[in-house]
Amino acid sequence: MSIALDVARDVLDESVLHIGNTTIAAIKKDRAIYTAGLVFLRETDLVTATTEHALAQDAFTLDPTTALTGFIRDMFNRAEIDLSDVRYPIKLVPYDAIQRRTQRPGGMESGRPKLFSFLSDGEMSFDKKADVAYTIRMTHRAPMTTWTYGTGTPGAVTLNLPTEWAEQVIFTGAKYYLLRGAPGFPDAAAAGQEFFAMIEQAKGHRAPLTPAVQDRQTHPGRFPKGNQPERQATR
């Protein structure tokens, strides 16, 4: 699941051959490639990663940015407590559901957290104080690869774009962002339209770990009429 930066630059060059002998600086190509990749990953959630976060005993908050630089709430996919031989999901809920549990007589209950809310990008608040130290496994949208724009060793940089979509992202998206500000290239708009249409198509192939997709696949009430899965007879 990747494409090398030198290959991405070549694909981008091929996408704009119609501009003639104009020389485009590598730094401009890289900015366009990064922007297209960032937008594609953000909008499709096709690439996910999992990081581990330590929740100390007696703690009821943690900062996910400590283990994942640049994390924002929009990147969140799912979370679970890892107890080596079993994993318990932790459900994301509105903060008032957490707040009610902190205001109980006698103070906050201790135990294994089951619910949490984001107070900010840097603070997850749980419904219980951890009775022991826990490892929180958080699955999230993978951030776009970063590198020094214009690097002279592009072959050493690997972009984390899905292989089957990578060249199309470059050929349409990077082309769009490279040409959109340049006068005299009216096909920039067409490239942009194709890129954003491709994003909508890619959303249909979204990773099955995405809760919304998982819910749509398993919740009987969400199947189109006439396509509900057969229910086993109860005795």
Secondary structure, DSSP 8 states (H G I E B T S, - for coil): --EEHHHHHHHHHHHTGGGTT----HHHHHHHHHHHHHHHHHHH---EEEEEEEE-TT--EE-GGGTSTT--GGGEEEEEEE-SS-EEEEEE--HHHHHHHHTSTTS--EE---EEEEEETTEEEESSEESS-EEEEEEEE-------TT-S-GGG-EE---HHHHHHIIIIIIHHHHHTTSTT-THHHHHHHHHHHHHHHHHTT--TTSHHHHHHHH-GGGS-TT---------
